[in-house]
Amino acid sequence: MTAAATAAALVVAAGGAAAAAPPGRRAAPAPAGKARAAAPDAEIAASCAPVAPPAGGPAHRRRAVPPPEGALPPASPPPAPAEPVTPPGASTALDDCEGPSLPRPRIVPPAPPAAALVPAPAGPKAAGPAREKIGGPGAAGLGDAYFKDAGNGGYDVSHYDVALTYDAGSRGVAATVTITAKATEDLSAFNLDFRGPKIVKTLVGGRPAARSRKGQELTLTPAAPLRAGRAFTAVVQYAGRPGPVRAGSLGTYGWVPTKDGAIVVAEPDGAPTWLPVNDHPRDKATYAFHVKVPNGLRALANGKPAGSVRKGGATTYHWRETSPMASYLAMVAIGKFQVRTGRAGKIPVITAVDPKYAADAKRLQSTTVAALKWEQKVFGRYPFATSGGIVDDPRLDYALESQERPVYAGFAPDEEFVVHELAHQWFGDSVSLSRWQDIWLNEGFATYAEWLWQERGHADTAKGIYDRYYRQPADSPIFSPPPGRPGRSSLFGFSVYIRGAMALQALRQRVGDKAFFTILKRWAATRAGGSATTPEFAALAEKVSGKKLDRLFQVWLYQSGKPRKW
């Protein structure tokens, strides 16, 4: 089903009321003859997860984008949440998931890898005033306009080693996370973002470190200050039952329990629900996952499989993500999966589906391979070692472009969905955001990839889709707010996706096909593995095309209302 048909089905199924399809992330296709329900998954509710708002509640990213045909009602502010909204830096979803009333998992936290520990420098222990002379605490946030508490200052992470044991009886975990980083300033203390279960032990440089936790901020105070430029390790051991975060228009995300395990979908700030992390796309790192599960379950994660070891009643699955990755893209999937492997050229493709979606397993694999081969021709060399996708059962009805292995939560994706999530591997995953305000660089580009896919098959043209959207009235929600400054509550709104894609079509018409596709490929190649901003993309577009484009980007990305002259 095309994106247009999907949204049209939702509108028709809702009795013709287009308002029933609120702004949202690229969302699941509706079943034939009826709209997607917003009902909560009983298993999630039973597993200490938040209950999704009822139909008619706040707009969520789970819904489909509007069709290009026909008019839509005027945009209006989202209604007040029917359920409490999780304040930034806190997770009400976890309030009942830690404490005396919760049975502890019947497992022992794994020991930290000894070889990964970097000894603290020898010498007398710094304390009191001497510590202050050497350095102060790192910043508790990076000051992102939309998530000011996300990320932390004073250090740069290079690698996360995650050893996690899942207990099916308690649905809890015991984990040891070893963080390898470098101090970028003298530090007496530093913060991690962590809203997860009870902490058992913390080490810095192999020595016990004092800790305190408030909201999402976990502050570690090493036995001796960290000098600027010095590499160090921090180890956090914890045990308990993680749960997702609920954030109004951003939906439910993070560590989400499933019927037979759990799935992680963490955009934008859900990684701290299960992982102590420097949670901002600006600080990308490599990852290793060692996930121990009872026999009969499987564990998947980002990157390359690195083998599995069966011992007694459990199996440990090893995965390695060797390319820099933003923390919200880190993914673990635990459950009973049907796994398929293949190749798109030389790229290994690994897909997995929950037994509920066994009939869709072959199609997911073949579509992923076909889309990946095509997108390499359009966007340039694929930036990662493997590809694939995972379909799991929680009824979230949206997808997330987890690096190398997108997650489709509660549905089997159609072709356009797969194209969209794979396009993110270039735009959003390899080239990440420096600030959340520029989310259109992810979603506008991935939406435009869907239009190009239609153009490829001669089913439509990107220009034709653009023209039909442009005919919508000025008060259509596809035009407001401007995608270059959508605001936190509209991070996954219609305009970010649709007007963002329209901005790219406007650019294509201005500079011509040759320059336009050179811009896309060069952006993906020159920024691979890093992060970037809209002004940097605009500068590249001007350099490649030789045209002055400031008016075009200003009108399409930052000016309120329907673009008229650019």
C-alpha positions in Angstrom: 0.0 0.0 0.0 1.4 3.4 -0.9 1.8 6.1 1.7 -1.0 8.0 0.1 -3.3 5.0 0.0 -2.4 4.2 3.6 -3.4 7.7 4.8 -6.5 7.7 2.6 -7.6 4.4 4.2 -7.3 5.9 7.6 -9.3 9.0 6.6 -12.0 6.9 4.9 -12.2 4.4 7.8 -12.6 7.3 10.2 -15.8 8.3 8.4 -14.2 10.8 6.2 -12.8 12.8 9.1 -9.3 13.6 8.1 -8.8 15.1 11.6 -8.6 11.5 12.9 -5.1 11.2 11.5 -3.0 13.4 13.8 0.6 14.3 13.0 3.0 11.4 13.3 6.1 9.5 12.6 6.1 7.4 9.4 3.5 5.0 10.7 2.0 1.6 10.1 -0.4 0.9 7.3 -4.0 0.5 8.4 -5.7 -2.9 8.0 -8.1 -3.1 5.1 -11.5 -1.7 6.0 -10.6 -0.3 9.4 -8.3 2.3 11.0 -5.4 1.4 13.3 -6.7 1.4 16.9 -4.8 3.4 19.5 -5.6 0.7 22.1 -2.8 -0.3 24.5 -1.1 -3.7 24.3 -2.3 -5.8 27.2 1.1 -7.4 27.6 2.8 -4.0 27.8 0.3 -2.8 30.4 0.8 -5.9 32.4 4.6 -5.5 32.3 4.9 -2.2 34.1 4.6 -0.2 30.8 2.5 2.9 30.4 -0.9 2.6 28.9 -1.2 4.4 25.6 -3.7 7.4 25.5 -7.1 6.4 24.2 -8.3 7.2 20.7 -8.9 11.0 20.5 -6.1 11.7 22.9 -2.8 13.4 22.1 -1.3 13.1 18.7 1.3 10.4 18.4 4.0 9.6 15.8 2.3 6.2 15.2 -0.2 7.6 12.7 0.2 7.9 8.9 1.0 11.0 7.0 -1.9 12.7 5.1 -2.6 11.9 1.5 -1.4 14.3 -1.2 -4.9 14.4 -2.7 -7.8 16.4 -1.2 -8.0 19.1 1.5 -7.3 18.7 5.1 -8.8 20.7 8.0 -6.9 23.6 9.5 -4.1 22.8 11.8 -4.8 23.1 15.4 -2.9 22.6 18.7 -2.9 19.0 19.9 -5.5 18.4 22.6 -4.4 18.1 26.2 -3.0 14.6 27.0 -5.5 12.2 28.4 -2.7 10.6 30.4 0.0 12.3 32.5 3.0 13.3 30.4 6.4 12.3 31.6 8.4 15.4 32.5 11.7 15.8 30.8 14.3 13.9 32.8 11.9 11.7 34.6 9.9 8.5 33.7 6.7 7.9 35.5 6.7 4.5 33.6 9.4 3.4 36.0 7.8 4.6 39.3 6.4 1.1 40.1 9.3 -0.8 38.5 11.9 -0.4 41.2 11.7 -0.7 44.9 10.8 -3.2 47.6 7.5 -4.3 46.0 9.3 -5.5 42.8 10.9 -9.0 42.9 14.5 -8.8 41.9 15.6 -10.8 38.9 16.8 -14.3 39.7 20.2 -13.6 38.1 23.6 -12.3 39.2 25.0 -9.2 37.5 27.8 -10.2 35.1 31.3 -9.1 36.1 32.8 -6.2 34.1 35.4 -7.2 31.5 38.7 -6.8 33.4 40.6 -6.1 30.3 38.4 -3.1 29.6 39.3 -1.3 32.8 41.8 1.5 32.6 43.6 2.0 36.0 43.4 5.4 37.6 46.7 7.3 37.6 48.9 6.5 40.6 49.4 9.1 43.3 47.7 10.5 46.3 43.9 10.6 46.3 42.6 14.1 45.5 39.9 15.3 47.9 38.2 18.5 49.0 39.7 21.7 47.8 42.5 20.0 45.8 39.8 18.4 43.6 38.3 21.8 42.8 41.7 23.1 41.7 42.1 20.3 39.2 38.6 20.5 37.7 34.9 20.9 38.3 32.0 18.7 37.3 31.1 18.3 33.7 27.9 19.9 32.4 24.7 18.0 33.1 23.3 18.6 29.6 24.4 19.8 26.2 21.8 22.5 26.1 19.8 21.2 23.1 16.9 23.6 22.6 14.4 20.7 22.6 16.1 18.3 25.1 18.3 20.6 27.3 19.1 17.8 29.8 20.1 15.3 27.1 23.8 14.5 26.8 26.5 15.7 29.1 29.6 17.8 28.9 33.3 17.2 29.7 33.9 14.0 28.0 33.5 12.1 24.7 32.5 8.5 24.5 34.2 6.1 22.0 32.7 2.8 23.0 29.9 1.1 25.0 30.3 -2.6 26.0 26.9 -3.9 27.2 26.7 -7.2 29.0 23.0 -7.8 29.7 21.2 -10.9 31.1 17.4 -11.1 30.6 15.3 -13.2 33.1 12.0 -14.4 31.5 10.4 -15.1 34.9 10.7 -11.6 36.4 11.0 -9.9 33.0 14.0 -8.1 34.5 17.6 -7.6 33.6 21.0 -7.5 35.2 23.6 -5.6 33.3 27.1 -4.3 33.3 27.9 -1.4 31.0 31.5 -0.4 30.4 31.9 3.0 28.9 35.2 4.0 27.3 35.7 7.7 27.0 38.1 10.6 27.0 37.9 13.7 29.2 37.7 16.9 27.2 38.3 19.0 30.3 39.6 18.4 33.8 36.7 16.7 35.7 36.0 16.2 39.3 32.8 14.5 38.4 30.7 13.8 35.3 27.2 12.8 34.4 25.5 10.0 32.5 21.9 9.9 31.4 20.1 7.0 33.1 16.5 6.5 34.1 16.8 2.7 34.4 16.7 0.1 37.2 18.5 0.2 40.5 22.2 0.7 40.4 24.4 -2.0 42.0 27.9 -0.7 41.5 29.8 2.1 39.8 33.5 2.2 39.0 35.7 4.8 37.2 39.2 3.7 36.1 38.7 0.4 37.9 38.1 2.0 41.3 34.8 2.5 43.2 33.2 5.8 42.3 30.7 7.8 44.4 27.3 8.2 42.7 24.1 10.2 43.0 21.0 10.2 40.8 18.3 12.8 40.2 15.8 12.5 37.4 17.8 11.3 34.4 21.1 12.5 35.7 23.5 9.9 37.1 26.5 11.8 38.6 29.7 9.8 39.1 32.6 11.2 41.2 35.8 9.3 40.6 38.3 8.5 43.3 40.7 10.9 41.6 40.0 13.7 39.2 40.2 13.1 35.4 42.7 15.1 33.5 41.7 16.6 30.1 42.8 14.4 27.3 42.9 11.3 29.4 41.1 8.1 28.4 39.1 6.4 31.1 36.5 3.8 31.7 33.3 4.0 33.7 31.4 0.8 34.7 27.8 0.9 35.8 26.1 -2.3 37.1 22.4 -2.4 37.6 19.5 -4.8 38.0 15.7 -4.5 37.9 12.9 -4.2 35.3 13.2 -1.4 32.8 10.2 0.1 31.2 9.4 2.7 28.5 8.9 6.4 28.8 5.7 8.2 27.9 6.0 11.7 26.5 2.7 13.1 25.2 3.1 13.8 21.4 6.3 11.9 21.3 4.5 8.6 22.2 5.7 5.6 24.1 9.3 4.5 23.5 12.5 3.2 25.2 12.6 -0.3 26.6 9.2 -1.8 25.7 8.2 -5.2 27.0 6.8 -7.6 24.5 4.8 -10.8 24.8 7.9 -12.9 24.9 10.7 -10.5 25.7 11.4 -6.9 24.9 12.3 -4.4 22.1 14.1 -1.1 22.3 12.9 1.8 20.2 14.5 4.9 21.8 14.0 8.0 19.6 14.3 10.7 20.7 15.5 10.3 24.3 14.6 6.8 25.3 18.0 5.2 25.6 18.4 6.1 29.3 15.4 3.9 30.1 17.8 0.9 29.9 21.3 2.2 29.2 23.6 4.6 31.1 24.7 6.8 28.2 25.7 10.2 26.9 22.3 10.6 25.3 22.7 13.0 22.4 23.4 12.3 18.7 26.4 14.6 18.8 28.3 12.0 20.9 28.3 8.9 18.7 30.2 5.7 19.7 30.7 2.1 18.7 28.9 -0.6 20.7 29.3 -4.3 21.7 26.3 -6.2 23.0 26.5 -9.5 24.9 22.8 -10.5 25.6 22.1 -13.6 27.7 18.6 -15.1 27.3 16.9 -18.3 28.3 17.2 -21.1 25.7 14.2 -20.8 23.4 14.6 -17.0 23.0 16.9 -15.1 20.7 18.6 -11.8 21.1 19.3 -9.4 18.2 21.1 -6.0 18.2 22.8 -3.5 15.9 25.7 -4.5 13.7 27.4 -7.7 13.0 26.6 -11.0 14.7 29.7 -12.2 16.6 28.6 -15.6 17.5 26.6 -17.2 20.4 27.5 -19.4 23.3 25.1 -21.8 24.9 25.7 -22.9 28.5 23.2 -24.7 30.7 19.8 -23.2 30.3 20.8 -19.9 28.6 22.5 -18.6 25.4 24.6 -15.5 25.1 24.3 -13.7 21.8 27.1 -11.3 20.8 26.7 -8.4 18.4 29.1 -5.6 17.4 28.3 -2.2 15.9 31.6 -1.0 14.6 30.4 2.3 13.0 29.7 5.3 15.2 26.1 5.3 16.4 23.8 7.8 18.1 22.5 6.4 21.4 18.8 6.6 20.4 19.6 4.2 17.6 21.0 1.5 19.9 18.6 -1.5 19.8 18.2 -4.9 21.5 15.4 -7.3 20.6 14.6 -10.3 22.8 12.0 -12.9 21.9 11.1 -15.8 19.7 12.1 -14.8 16.2 12.2 -16.3 12.8 15.5 -15.1 11.3 16.5 -15.0 7.7 19.9 -14.1 6.2 20.8 -13.1 2.7 22.8 -10.4 0.8 22.3 -7.2 -1.1 25.4 -7.5 -3.3 28.2 -7.9 -0.7 26.1 -6.5 2.2 24.8 -9.2 4.6 21.0 -8.7 5.3 19.6 -10.1 8.5 15.8 -9.9 9.1 13.8 -11.3 11.9 10.0 -11.5 12.6 8.0 -12.4 15.6 6.0 -15.7 15.0 2.9 -13.6 14.7 4.3 -12.3 11.4 5.8 -15.5 10.0 3.9 -15.2 6.8 5.6 -11.9 6.1 9.2 -13.0 6.8 10.1 -13.8 3.1 8.6 -10.5 1.9 10.4 -8.4 4.5 13.7 -10.0 3.5 13.2 -9.6 -0.3 11.9 -6.0 0.0 14.8 -5.0 2.2 17.3 -6.5 -0.3 15.6 -4.8 -3.3 15.3 -1.4 -1.6 18.9 -1.5 -0.4 20.3 -2.2 -3.9 18.2 0.7 -5.3 19.1 3.2 -2.6 22.8 2.6 -3.1 22.4 3.8 -6.7 20.6 6.9 -5.6 22.4 7.9 -2.4 25.8 6.3 -2.8 27.8 3.6 -1.0 25.9 2.0 1.9 27.5 3.3 5.1 27.4 0.2 7.3 28.5 -3.4 7.5 25.1 -5.1 7.6 21.5 -4.3 7.0 18.1 -5.8 7.8 15.0 -5.3 9.8 12.9 -6.6 12.7 9.2 -7.0 13.1 8.0 -7.5 16.7 4.6 -7.6 18.3 4.1 -4.6 20.6 1.3 -2.5 19.2 3.2 0.8 18.8 2.3 1.0 15.1 5.4 3.0 14.1 8.9 2.1 12.9 12.3 3.3 14.1 15.4 3.4 11.9 17.7 1.6 14.4 21.1 1.5 12.9 21.6 -1.4 10.4 18.4 -3.0 11.6 15.2 -0.9 11.6 12.3 -2.0 13.9 8.7 -2.3 12.8 6.7 -2.3 16.0 3.3 -4.1 15.6 3.0 -4.5 11.8 4.6 -5.9 8.7 5.9 -3.0 6.6 5.0 -2.3 3.0 7.6 -1.3 0.4 7.5 2.4 1.0 7.9 1.8 4.8 11.1 -0.2 4.1 12.4 2.4 1.7 11.8 5.1 4.3 13.6 3.3 7.1 16.5 2.2 5.0 17.0 5.8 3.6 17.5 6.8 7.2 20.7 4.7 7.3 22.2 7.4 5.2 20.2 10.3 6.4 19.9 10.3 10.2 22.0 7.3 11.1 25.3 7.8 9.3 24.8 11.6 9.0 23.2 12.3 12.4 21.7 15.5 13.9 23.8 18.0 15.7 20.6 19.4 17.2 17.1 18.0 17.3 15.6 21.1 15.7 17.0 19.9 12.4 14.9 16.6 12.4 13.7 17.4 8.9 17.2 16.4 7.7 16.2 12.9 8.8 12.5 12.7 8.1 12.2 15.0 5.1 14.9 13.1 3.3 13.5 9.6 4.1 10.0 10.8 3.0 11.5 12.1 -0.2 13.1 8.6 -0.7 9.6 7.2 -0.8 8.7 9.6 -3.6 11.8 8.7 -5.5 10.8 5.0 -5.1 7.4 5.8 -6.7 9.2 7.6 -9.5 11.6 4.7 -10.0 8.7 2.3 -10.7 6.8 4.9 -12.8 3.8 4.7 -10.5 4.1 8.4 -9.9 6.7 11.2 -9.9 8.2 13.2 -7.1 7.0 16.3 -8.9 3.5 15.0 -9.2 3.3 14.1 -5.4 4.7 17.5 -4.6 2.1 19.3 -6.8 -0.8 17.5 -5.2 0.5 18.3 -1.7 1.0 21.9 -2.7 -2.6 22.2 -3.8 -3.7 21.8 -0.2 -4.9 24.9 1.5 -2.5 27.2 3.4 -3.9 26.1 6.8 -3.2 22.4 6.1 -1.1 20.8 8.8 1.5 19.8 6.2 2.6 23.4 6.1 2.7 24.2 9.9 4.9 24.5 11.8 7.9 25.2 9.6 10.0 22.0 9.5 13.2 23.8 10.3 11.9 24.9 13.7 9.0 22.5 14.5 9.2 22.7 18.3 9.6 19.7 20.6 5.9 18.7 20.5 5.8 18.6 16.7 9.1 16.8 16.3 7.3 14.0 14.3 4.5 16.2 12.9 3.2 16.3 9.3 5.2 19.3 8.2 8.6 17.8 9.2 7.9 14.8 6.9 5.9 16.4 4.1 7.0 20.0 3.9 10.5 18.7 4.5 10.3 16.5 1.5 8.7 19.3 -0.5 11.7 21.5 0.3 13.9 18.9 -1.3 11.7 18.9 -4.4 11.8 22.7 -4.5 15.6 22.4 -4.3 15.7 19.8 -7.1 13.6 22.0 -9.4 15.9 25.0 -8.7 19.3 23.3 -9.3 18.4 20.5 -11.7 18.7 16.8 -11.4 22.4 16.5 -11.9 23.3 18.9 -9.1 20.5 17.7 -6.9 21.6 14.1 -6.8 25.2 15.1 -6.5 24.2 17.1 -3.4 22.5 14.1 -1.8 25.5 11.7 -2.5 28.1 14.2 -1.4 26.2 15.1 1.8 26.0 11.4 2.7 29.7 10.8 1.8 31.3 13.8 3.3 29.4 13.7 6.6 29.4 9.9 7.0 29.9 8.9 10.6 29.4 12.4 12.0 26.6 14.9 12.7 25.5 18.0 10.9 23.1 21.0 10.7 20.7 22.6 8.2 23.1 25.5 7.5 25.8 23.1 6.6 23.5 21.3 4.2 22.5 24.6 2.6 26.1 25.6 2.2 26.9 22.3 0.4 23.9 22.8 -1.9 25.1 26.3 -2.8 28.6 25.0 -3.4 27.6 22.1 -5.6 25.0 24.0 -7.6 26.7 27.4 -7.8 23.4 29.0 -7.0 22.3 31.3 -4.2 19.8 29.4 -2.2 19.3 31.2 1.1 15.9 32.5 0.1 14.7 29.0 -0.8 15.8 27.4 2.5 14.5 30.3 4.5 11.0 30.2 3.0 10.6 26.4 3.0 12.2 25.6 6.4 11.7 28.6 8.6 8.9 30.8 7.3 5.4 30.4 8.7 2.5 29.5 6.4 2.4 28.1 2.9 5.5 28.9 0.9 4.7 31.3 -1.9 7.8 32.9 -3.4 11.3 31.5 -3.2 
